[in-house]
Amino acid sequence: MNLKNIHNIYFLGIGGIGMSAIARYFASIGKKVAGYDKTPSLITKELEELGAVIHFEDAVKNIPISFLNKEETLVVYTPAIPKNQTEFNYFLDHKFTILKRAAVLGKITETTFCLAVAGTHGKTTTSSILGHIMAEVKATSFLGGIAENYNSNLILGSAEISVVEADEFDRSFLQLSPNIACVTSMDADHLDIYKNIEALNESFVSFSNKVSDTLIVAKGLPLKGLTYAIEAPADYNAFNLKIENGIYIFDVNTPTSEIKNIELHLPGRHNVMNALAALAMADVYGISLENIKRSLSTFKGVQRRFSYKIKTSDFVLIDDYAHHPIAINALENSVREMYPDKEILVVFQPHLFSRTRDFIEDFASALSKFDDVLLLDIYPARETPIVGVDSNWLLSKIENDRKKLTQKHNLIKDIKNSSAKVVLMLGAGDIGVLVNEVTSELLKALEYEA
């Protein structure tokens, strides 16, 4: 399939973070873009402003007529689309060209010099940092989050260089042809797809075998490549870490050089690791260390990755995508580092019944570390309920006297009833939308108290 011959791109699940980046890309190069999504969002609104035609009812009658020409239309779908979806089956029955998002990303990037970021954690932040660094050589970056510097999940550059997230879900990253790649982590996740950690590891090995030039891996991972670490022997080593006015400052040794006093405005040692991975990839590509240092100092972060919604001397509200026990642990460490003397309340919305079941003990252990815990119902996403797997079960395993199951309509009241002055709202479901309402109401309350 030659994308040059395709005039219309139709997206099933166009509002998804990965899907919408590709939709933005096609719209920017003059393709006609349309699609379906379950609900309107800020992302779909912005796509409509770019000219995309989007509807929110699963019905063939809503598909624009010009997109029903199968010779000129490519249909792109996300694995989250149910197989009984009406429009999906229409395209199948009428033998349209239908590709998963990952396959399309693979098609876009196979003719570019591709830098791919893989790993069960850290992909979005690392690829966003790398995209920011590589903007100077006009790389086009497809991101899994909204980069604050660009207010977008697409950094549009040329067609010669690409930066992509290499997503292990559904083995999507095996569709890519990376020249330089990194693997940030290989923790158990997506066991609904892989069934066990051994199968997940095999998939990462297969991905690493696709890398044509250089593989870079977090030290300790069972893959062969250049290594990176904090204050430990590695090809890329960050050391002399200190925090000044909430900014990380550190030095880095590379295989051939050293650079001092790098500034990073993101909290948490895990973000130093993410920045180090991006630095290593850009260094291998050939970006000067001084330019990399400058870019790191100006990187503003990614929405829903330790995003401050409220930050005053008396009260802090942080929004984060963390939906896996390891990510929650890393976040708790970061917040304790930033606010060592404050009580911390976590509001957590579990994502997927299968993930909750597979990591129930780890979730309970991670959440038990906070001072207060408010637990929302499980966000099902693509899944149907599993008998016995619910937030009550998770709550029963959390070792904390100040824990409570709450509902969305009670959440603001429950937050106000807590004595904690640092509040985290975590999860990959619609808590990312709910946080805006919570922010608005808490700001009103703070103004009233003032």
Secondary structure, DSSP 8 states (H G I E B T S, - for coil): --GGG--EEEEETTTSHHHHHHHHHHHHTT-EEEEE-SS--HHHHHHHHTT-EEE-S--GGGS-GGGG-TTTEEEEE-TTS-TT-HHHHHHHHTT-EEEEHHHHHHHHHTTSEEEEEE-SSSHHHHHHHHHHHHGGGT-EEEEEEEETTTTEEEE---SSEEEEEE--GGGGGGG---SEEEE----S--HHHHSSHHHHHHHHHHHHHT-SSEEEEETTSSS-SEEEEESSSSSEEEEEEEEETTEEEEEEE-SS-EEEEEEE-S-SHHHHHHHHHHHHHHHHHT--HHHHHHHHHH---BTTSSEEEEE-SS-EEEEE---SHHHHHHHHHHHHHH-TTS-EEEEE--B-HHHHHHTHHHHHHHHTTSSEEEE---B-TT----TT-SHHHHHHH---SSEEE--GGGHHHHHHHS--SEEEEE-SSTHHHHHHHHHHHHHHHHHHH-
